[in-house]
């Protein structure tokens, strides 16, 4: 049963060593993520599952490691599963593993990568399955909002982006499972909102769980929508 979830964005710049001189610009975002992880741990889950996008569907149940070498930073992080290194994590999950390590989480942890274009019904079903893995399951859901919030954004400016992110923040901040399930894959893809599939995994896992939510952060630095929320 799902007892808690932390929703965080996954830009590599969240890691101070990667951000370097620009690290201070995302300090408020890091603080919000830290609070979300603390709330997740406080729910006393038996199992944590990190969910994020990846090039293909893949599951890590016996450990996993990811690095920030591609950004010129000699930093390696691992899922907290008995010190086993395991196969390489998808980039979004690597940021999730970094957040868990930063928070000192020592709980059994699995990880699940889903393609950004995965069908909604499949994501809802996956979430339902993840919620049944233990009596007390928590999800760390990694995903960015629209990357089209400004002229300098990775996806350039799209006037629909601000409304999309506003509706997303409302859904994540109120545990609105139906609204998350109703996110349109096509629109999300056009706005380069890669968190759509992971958020719908959360919707499936939270169905019937009766969780409440709190929005911890909502902004669009660098023209990308970032939302942090806690569900418990």
N, C-alpha and C positions, 0 to 999 in steps of 0.2 A: 504494500500500500504506500502511496506517495504521502509523505508527511511534511516535506519542505522542498523548496526549490530556490536557487539563486540564479537570476538572469543577468548576464554580464556581456559586454561587447568583447571582441577579440582582436583589436589592432595590436600588432607587435610593439607599437610605441607605448603600450601600457607598461612594458618592461623598461625601467629606468636606464638600464645599460644599453638598450637599443635606442631609446629616445635621446640619450646623451645630453647635449646642451638644451634640448627642448623638454626635458623630463618634467620641469615644473609646470608646464602647460596642462598636463593631464593629472596633476596631483589630486584635484577634487574627484576625478573619476576613479583613481586608485583607492581613495578613501571610501568611496561609495561601494566599490567592489569588496573591500575589506569588511565593511559592515554587513554586506550580504552574505559573505562566507561565514562570518561569526554567527549570524542568525541561522544559517544552515546547520552548523555544528551544534548550536543550542537545541535544535529539534531532536537530538540524539538518534540520528539514523543508524541503521545497521550496515547500510551499503550506500555509497555515493556513486552515481553514474554521471560522467561528463558527456555531454552531447554537443556536437558541433558539425559544421560542414566539412566535407572532404571530397576528393576526386571520385571516390566510389564508396559504397557501403562497406563498412568494416567495423569489427568489434574487438576490443581488447579486454580480456578477462584475467590474464595472467601477468599483468604488468605492461609497461610501455614507456618509452622515452622519446623525448623530442629535444631539438636543439635550436639555437638562434644563430648558428654559424652562417646561415645565408645572409644575415644582416651584419656580418663582420664581428659578432660578439661570441666569444668562446664560453657560452653558457648552455648547460644541459640540464633538463628537468625530467623527473620521472614520476609516474603515478605511484602513490603510496601503497604499494602492494608487496610487502615482504622484501623490498629491495631488488626484485626481479626487473631486469632492464626491458625485456620484451621487444617487440617490433617498433619501428619508428611511428610516432604519433602524427596525425594530420596537423597542420599549422594551428588551426583553431583550438584543437585539443591540447596542443603544446602550451598555448597561453593559459588554458584552463588548468593544466598541471602546474604551471608557474603560480597561479593564484592559490591552489591548494597547498603548495609547498610554502608559499609566503605566509599562509594562515596557519601553518603547522599541523595540517590535517593528517591524521594517521589511520583513518578508517579504511576498511576494504573499499577499493575503488575499481570500477569498470569504466570503459570509455567506448563511445559509439560515434562513428562518423557517418553522416548521411549526405548524399549528393544535394546540391543546392536546388536542383530541379526535380527532386523526388515528389511523387504524387501525394496529395494531401491525405487520401484514405490510408495509404501505406504508413505515413508518419503517425497518424492517429492510432493505428493498430500497433505500431512499434511502441509508442508511449504506453499503451495499455499493457503490453507485455513487460516492459521495463518495470512498471509499478508493481508487478506481481513477483519480482525476483526475490523479495524479502518482505518481512512483516513491516519494516520501517525503511523506506527508500527515500533518498533525496537526490534531486537532479541539479547539476550545475550546467546551465544551458548557455552556450556561447554563441553569440550572433550579433552582427551589425545591422543597423537600419539602412535606410536609403543612402547611397553614395552620390546623390545628385542634389545636394542642398545648396550649392553655391557655384559660381562660375569657375572656381578653382578646384571644385570637388573632382574626385576620380572619374565620375560619370557625367561631369558638366552639370549645369543647372536644368532641373526639370520642375516645372511649377507644381506638379502633383506630389512632389516628394515631401514637402512640409506637412501636407494633410495626411499622407500615409503614415509618417512618423508620429504625428499627433494622435491618430487613431490607435496606433500600435502602443504608444505610451499609456493611453487610457485603458487599453485591454490588459496590458501587463501590470498596470498599477491597481487594477480592480479584480484581478483573477478572473477575467471574462473569457472562459474557455470557448464559448460559442464564437466570440469575435475572432479569437486566434484561429479557430478551425475554419473560419470563413475568409481568411486572408487569401487573395487571389495569386496563385503561382505566377501567372503571366505578368501581372502588374508588378509583383515583387521583383521579377527578373528584369523588367524594363527599368526599374528604379535601382537595380543592383543592391537590393536588400537581401543579403545572403543568409540572414538569420531566419528567414521564413520557415524553412523545413524544421530546424531545431525547435522553433517556437510551437510548431504544430505537434511535435513529439511531446512537448510539455502539455499541450491541450489534451492529448490522448491520455497521458499519465494522470492528469488531474481530474479527469471526468469522474464526478461523484465523490471526490475526496473532501469537498467542503472546505477548501483552503481559502484563507484571506490573503490579501496582498498589500504591499507598500512600495510606492515608487521612491527610489533613492537618488536617481540622477536622470536628467534628460537634457541633452544638449547636442550640438552638431559641430564640434571642432573639426577643422579641416574639411568642412562640407559633408561630413558623414554623420548620420544620426546614431547616437549612442544612448542606450537605455539600461539602467540598472534597477532591478526590482527583486523583492523578496516575497516568497509565498510560504505560508506556514499555517 
